[in-house]
Amino acid sequence: MKKYAYMIPIYAYLVRAGKYAISDKDKTDGQKVVPAIYQEDVALYLAEHAAG
């Protein structure tokens, strides 16, 4: 799978919205999981752009 930089903030938004989880360990009912190739980048993006 090819990684596209523009998808990182999109997946981050979906994680914040509760539609996606970063990993299987974080997943709850009804959530999809961010593809493995993006997980580290999305987690870093969320940490760097934390609200507050």
Secondary structure, 3 states (H helix, E strand, C coil): CCCCCCHHHHHHHHHHHCCEECCHHHCCCCCEECCHHHHHHHHHHHHHCCCC
